[in-house]
Amino acid sequence: MIVALVFLPLLAALIAGLGNRAIGNGPAKLVTTAALFGSCALAWPIFLGFLAGGDSAHVVKVLSFISSGDLQVDWALRVDALTAVMLVVITSVSALVHLYSWGYMAEDPSQPRFFAYLSLFTFAMLMLVTSDNLIQMFFGWEGVGLASYLLIGFWYEKPSAQAAAIKAFVVNRVGDFGFSLGIFGTFLVFGTVSIPTILAAAPGMAGSTIGFLGGRVDTMTLLCLLLFVGAMGKSAQLGLHTWLPDAMEGPTPVSALIHAATMVTAGVFMVCRLSPMFETSPAALTVVTYVGAATCLFAATVGTVQTDIKRVIAYSTCSQLGYMFFAAGVGAYGAAMFHLFTHAFFKALLFLGAGSVIHAMHHEQDMRFYGGLRKSIPITFWAMMAGTLAITGVGIENLFGFAGFYSKDAIIEAAYARGSQAGGIAFMVGVVAALLTSFYSWRLIFLTFFGKPRWAGSEHIRHAAHDAHGHGHDDHAHDAPDEGAGGEPHHDPHGVEQVEQGTAGYHPHESPVTMLVPLIVLTIGAVFAGFLFAGPFIGEGGGVFWHDSLAFDHEFMEAVERVPMIVKLSASIVMAIGFLIALWAYVLDLSIPKRFTDTFGGLYQFLLRKWYFDELYDLIFVRPAFALGRLLWKRGDQGTIDRFGPNGMAALVQAGSVASRKFQSGYVYTYALVMLLGLAAAATWAMAI
């Protein structure tokens, strides 16, 4: 069963990719979508079996992979509770994204290639989460990196898509370099890459030291931090996060797949999978906590000023990943995985809902040209409302709550219960980020679905509609209208007052049924996933569910249950405050956003420029790299190697040819003279001997 589950997407990718236009759009879509729904149908019984406690961890060997000295690696598929969770998340969201893409990509001429990339992406992620050793995990790790590069740059004719794909590839290579060093070091220390063997031996290495960069450092801290660098790149943590917002250049279904179920959660999964290793190094866990908390706050602040609907949700993803990491950092691995599980449903719902809005608005992504859409696209509106209620954590204690109410609140409570300095800071950051999350999520809803329409009669939306009709899908046909050289909008940055109003010329429309069905299914998940699965993931039975796959501290989980009521209510309180601020600023008094940006222009620019990370990296890394490249090219390659190498030899041959040509006069007496001189020279040499 597990072999079929994992390899069905690969088979479908090969059929669609190699067949391409020879088999046509319909068969390519049918094969890939059917394969993913088949894998999904196989994944849920596995998950429910572990949930009921009837299944136990097991490994299915596929083939022998590497045999070189002490390095023995089998290609094997490990199935345990952690894997089971990832299997249902990946296959469920990917299957729905495949179905959604039938409608969203209907006008694209390269559909077989697109669906082949989607299925390849899914296969690579399935290989990653079922890996029984670090080599196989690295194969899946790099596979999702390759597939993400292909998908982000799917519309390769767009320079912005090319740049975004390269940026994602390069930034992830930085993280993957650390990850590979961590794998090398782990093999050096433990003599194996088998994950179960490493985890069993890890406690025995606590307190040991290893030589590194001329000094002695704690062995497990070094290994865990190197591995965590890989997680930072793949899961877009602060410092290696810059690729994630630009990944929006890919089609919207790609955004949903990358952000909700696959690539960005790989880092969280890896840390949780190797949690017994991380438990041996308090210093490494502290670093994970601080990095996660910093990312959570950074992304939430930047999300409050974005006007592109997809970028708001992208920064939201970055922030929610920060929650997952600081949950792992304080030892609440079950809560981290629970939030990963619920996040998959409501984040996929929000991205696909945003895609439905973009589809309705002829691929316009700027929320400043939305407004009043709830009556035109009611199903999309209610779906995104469900996703917003889930991500903001709306619920009533001990009664009912949407998905995020259970998982995000559990993380905040765990950070407080840890009782450490890092845990206390993470708790405060988590509460502040929950307020910001509520604000930017409801801001998106109000700008998009409420107020007066700002699209009818707008020249901007008419141009977007014309371009979309004339050139097919292009999510960024018009990105951030009326921007100056620095990217700053010339008019109201929140677009609630100064966008041209009109009543004629365009009417938004609801998406086709292939796009609405996934929205409805994901809505059910966003509403009920937390309520139904909170017990097995983080309740009293959580220890039974995770005992074979995560480091689990029963005393710590009991401490989480005993936190004060004000801690339990903190996330709900700030959620309500964020909602009221957004309501006040974007429904009741539309002048507030502009007054705020006028008063706090410096802060607004700081957030609009994403804390100036891109500018800083451009100054520190990009420009010096280009300058070095130009130096090596002009002075090294052309000025030295070419000058004295091929060009120099060519010039020498040419000069010799010019000189020798003078002896080729064509007169017999000239040749006779040369021959005579030659004979004289030869005779002289012979007599001298």
C-alpha positions, -999 to 999 in steps of 0.1 A, spaced: 0 0 0 27 25 10 47 18 -21 18 25 -44 9 56 -24 44 70 -29 51 60 -65 17 67 -81 25 105 -84 59 97 -99 43 74 -125 17 101 -133 44 127 -136 63 106 -161 32 99 -182 22 136 -183 57 149 -186 70 126 -213 36 124 -231 31 162 -229 12 176 -258 13 143 -276 -13 129 -252 -31 163 -248 -44 183 -219 -73 160 -209 -54 128 -205 -25 145 -187 -49 161 -162 -69 130 -158 -39 107 -151 -22 130 -126 -54 139 -107 -65 103 -106 -31 92 -93 -32 118 -65 -67 110 -54 -56 73 -54 -27 82 -31 -50 102 -9 -74 73 -7 -45 51 5 -32 77 30 -63 82 51 -67 46 62 -30 46 73 -36 78 93 -68 66 109 -51 33 118 -25 51 138 -51 75 152 -70 45 166 -39 29 180 -42 -2 158 -11 3 137 26 4 147 57 18 131 71 -3 103 96 0 74 91 -13 38 123 -19 19 121 -10 -18 157 -18 -29 193 -16 -18 206 18 -27 243 24 -16 269 0 -3 303 16 2 324 7 32 306 16 63 279 35 44 250 11 38 218 27 26 186 10 16 158 27 -2 131 21 24 98 37 33 92 43 70 56 46 82 48 58 117 24 83 133 45 113 122 47 100 86 9 92 86 1 128 95 23 141 67 9 116 42 -27 128 46 -16 164 46 4 161 14 -19 139 -6 -51 156 5 -40 191 -4 -22 180 -35 -52 161 -48 -74 191 -43 -49 214 -59 -48 192 -89 -85 193 -92 -86 231 -86 -60 235 -114 -84 221 -139 -104 253 -138 -76 277 -129 -52 266 -156 -79 259 -182 -65 286 -206 -29 277 -203 -13 260 -233 12 240 -212 -11 221 -189 6 187 -193 39 202 -182 22 220 -153 4 189 -140 36 168 -144 55 193 -122 27 192 -96 29 154 -94 67 154 -94 66 179 -65 42 156 -46 64 125 -52 95 143 -39 77 154 -7 63 119 -1 99 105 -5 111 131 21 85 122 48 88 84 43 126 84 44 142 60 68 176 75 65 192 109 60 204 102 24 169 94 12 156 125 31 181 146 13 170 131 -20 134 142 -13 147 175 1 165 184 -31 136 170 -52 111 195 -38 137 222 -43 139 212 -80 102 210 -84 96 243 -67 121 259 -91 102 245 -120 68 255 -107 77 290 -95 93 297 -129 65 279 -148 57 311 -168 94 313 -178 87 339 -204 82 364 -176 114 380 -163 99 383 -128 91 345 -127 126 337 -139 141 359 -111 118 344 -85 127 309 -94 164 316 -93 161 334 -60 143 304 -45 169 280 -58 199 300 -47 186 308 -12 176 272 -6 211 261 -17 225 282 12 203 263 36 209 230 19 247 235 23 242 236 61 219 206 59 244 185 39 272 194 64 249 183 92 244 149 74 281 145 69 288 153 105 261 130 117 276 101 97 310 110 110 298 109 146 274 79 145 288 59 116 254 55 100 227 76 83 198 54 95 174 77 114 162 51 140 198 41 148 209 78 151 180 87 173 186 57 196 223 66 200 218 104 203 213 105 241 247 88 246 264 116 227 251 143 250 279 164 265 306 151 241 327 175 220 340 175 185 367 195 166 353 223 144 370 253 128 401 248 150 383 245 183 362 221 204 324 224 204 295 204 217 288 176 193 251 175 193 247 213 193 269 215 162 250 188 144 215 201 153 224 237 143 238 226 109 206 205 103 185 235 114 202 257 88 186 235 62 153 238 79 156 276 79 161 276 42 134 252 33 108 266 57 117 303 51 129 313 86 143 348 92 175 353 73 167 327 46 131 338 41 135 362 12 126 336 -15 91 329 -1 72 361 -10 87 361 -45 75 325 -50 41 341 -56 52 346 -92 41 310 -98 5 301 -106 -18 303 -75 -23 265 -72 15 263 -69 14 288 -40 -12 267 -22 9 235 -27 42 250 -16 28 270 13 2 246 27 13 210 24 48 205 11 80 224 8 78 250 35 67 224 61 97 201 53 119 219 78 93 216 106 89 179 98 127 174 99 131 190 133 103 170 147 115 138 131 150 143 147 135 156 179 154 131 201 186 146 186 175 182 194 165 172 229 202 164 237 211 201 230 193 228 250 214 254 232 201 242 198 165 242 210 170 278 223 182 289 189 152 272 172 129 290 197 144 324 191 146 321 153 110 308 152 97 337 174 116 363 154 102 350 121 68 349 135 69 385 145 88 397 114 64 382 89 33 393 108 44 429 108 52 429 71 19 412 63 0 442 77 10 465 49 9 443 18 -16 451 -9 -12 420 -31 -37 394 -18 -13 365 -23 16 382 -6 -5 389 25 -12 351 27 25 343 19 38 364 48 11 348 69 26 314 60 60 326 71 46 338 104 27 305 111 59 286 103 76 306 130 49 294 155 57 258 145 94 262 151 92 279 184 68 252 195 94 227 186 120 248 203 102 247 236 97 209 233 60 210 222 66 188 191 30 175 191 17 210 191 40 219 162 28 190 142 -8 198 151 -4 233 138 12 220 107 -18 197 102 -45 224 107 -25 250 89 -25 228 58 -63 230 56 -69 267 63 -38 280 44 -46 259 13 -82 272 16 -70 308 18 -46 305 -12 -71 287 -34 -98 312 -22 -74 340 -32 -70 323 -66 -107 322 -70 -109 360 -63 -80 366 -88 -98 345 -113 -130 365 -108 -111 397 -112 -93 388 -144 -61 381 -125 -59 413 -107 -41 407 -74 -41 442 -58 -67 445 -31 -69 482 -37 -90 473 -68 -114 450 -50 -143 458 -27 -179 446 -24 -172 412 -39 -191 391 -14 -223 394 -34 -206 385 -67 -187 355 -55 -206 343 -24 -191 307 -23 -156 321 -24 -165 347 2 -178 321 27 -149 298 21 -124 326 28 -144 336 58 -140 300 72 -102 302 65 -100 335 82 -119 323 113 -95 293 114 -62 312 110 -72 339 135 -83 312 160 -119 319 167 -135 296 193 -149 291 227 -129 272 253 -142 237 260 -170 241 235 -160 246 198 -134 264 178 -121 266 143 -88 248 134 -63 275 145 -81 280 178 -68 246 190 -34 244 174 -21 280 177 -34 284 213 -17 251 222 16 265 210 12 298 229 3 279 261 33 255 256 57 285 253 44 299 286 45 265 303 81 259 294 91 285 320 124 294 304 135 328 292 133 318 256 98 303 262 87 335 279 98 356 250 82 332 225 50 334 245 49 373 243 58 373 206 32 347 199 5 368 215 15 399 196 17 380 164 -18 366 170 -31 402 172 -13 411 140 -25 379 123 -61 388 132 -56 424 119 -41 416 85 -65 386 79 -96 407 86 -81 436 66 -79 412 36 -115 402 41 -128 438 44 -108 452 15 -118 423 -7 -154 416 1 -168 447 19 -172 484 11 -179 500 -22 -166 483 -54 -133 498 -65 -131 478 -96 -160 487 -118 -150 514 -143 -114 513 -132 -89 517 -161 -65 494 -142 -89 465 -140 -99 469 -176 -63 467 -187 -58 436 -165 -89 420 -180 -77 428 -215 -42 414 -209 -56 382 -192 -79 376 -221 -53 382 -246 -24 364 -231 -37 337 -208 -31 334 -171 -7 358 -156 -9 363 -119 13 394 -120 2 410 -152 -2 442 -132 16 441 -99 12 471 -75 -3 499 -97 9 534 -98 42 527 -82 72 550 -83 108 540 -89 111 528 -53 79 507 -54 60 531 -32 23 537 -42 17 573 -51 -19 572 -37 -35 558 -6 -14 527 2 -45 509 15 -67 520 -14 -100 525 3 -106 561 -7 -86 572 -38 -92 545 -63 -115 555 -92 -151 544 -86 -175 533 -113 -206 512 -120 -202 498 -154 -178 479 -176 -170 448 -156 -188 422 -135 -169 396 -113 -180 360 -117 -178 329 -95 -153 303 -103 -161 270 -121 -171 239 -102 -136 223 -104 -123 253 -84 -153 255 -60 -153 218 -49 -118 220 -34 -128 252 -16 -158 234 -1 -137 204 10 -110 225 25 -136 246 43 -148 215 61 -112 209 72 -107 245 83 -138 243 104 -135 208 120 -99 197 118 -90 212 152 -121 201 170 -119 165 157 -82 159 161 -71 180 191 -73 151 215 -50 127 196 -25 154 188 -22 174 220 -47 159 245 -41 133 272 -38 107 245 -12 126 226 16 105 242 1 73 228 -2 88 193 34 101 192 53 76 213 71 59 184 80 90 164 86 121 186 104 130 218 75 133 242 76 148 277 45 138 297 53 162 326 57 191 303 23 183 286 7 182 320 22 216 328 7 229 296 -27 218 308 -22 237 341 -14 272 327 -35 301 341 -68 309 324 -56 343 313 -29 325 293 -55 303 277 -76 333 268 -47 356 257 -48 345 220 -86 350 219 -84 384 235 -59 398 211 -77 381 182 -108 402 191 -87 433 194 -72 428 159 -106 422 144 -120 454 160 -90 475 147 -94 461 112 -132 468 113 -127 503 125 -100 512 99 -114 494 69 -152 496 74 -162 523 98 -136 550 92 -117 547 59 -95 577 66 -76 559 94 -51 540 72 -39 571 54 -37 591 87 -16 563 102 8 562 73 11 599 72 19 600 109 42 570 110 57 572 76 91 558 86 75 528 102 53 522 72 83 524 48 102 500 71 75 475 69 67 481 32 104 474 25 102 442 45 127 454 71 151 461 42 163 426 40 164 425 2 183 458 1 207 446 27 214 413 9 217 432 -24 244 454 -8 263 426 11 260 397 -13 245 404 -47 265 435 -57 299 421 -45 292 389 -63 285 407 -95 315 429 -90 337 398 -84 322 381 -115 329 411 -137 365 413 -123 371 376 -131 354 380 -164 371 412 -177 405 410 -160 408 373 -154 391 356 -183 394 381 -211 424 402 -198 447 373 -188 435 339 -199 422 348 -233 450 374 -238 479 351 -232 461 319 -240 440 313 -271 440 349 -282 478 352 -276 486 320 -294 464 331 -323 482 364 -325 516 347 -324 505 324 -352 492 353 -372 525 372 -368 544 342 -379 522 338 -409 528 374 -419 566 369 -416 567 337 -435 545 351 -462 573 374 -472 594 344 -482 566 332 -506 574 355 -535 567 331 -563 600 336 -580 623 305 -587 655 324 -580 642 334 -545 635 297 -536 669 287 -551 686 313 -529 669 300 -498 678 264 -507 714 275 -513 715 292 -479 701 261 -463 726 238 -478 754 262 -468 741 262 -432 739 224 -432 774 220 -446 788 244 -420 771 225 -392 784 192 -405 820 205 -408 818 220 -373 809 186 -359 
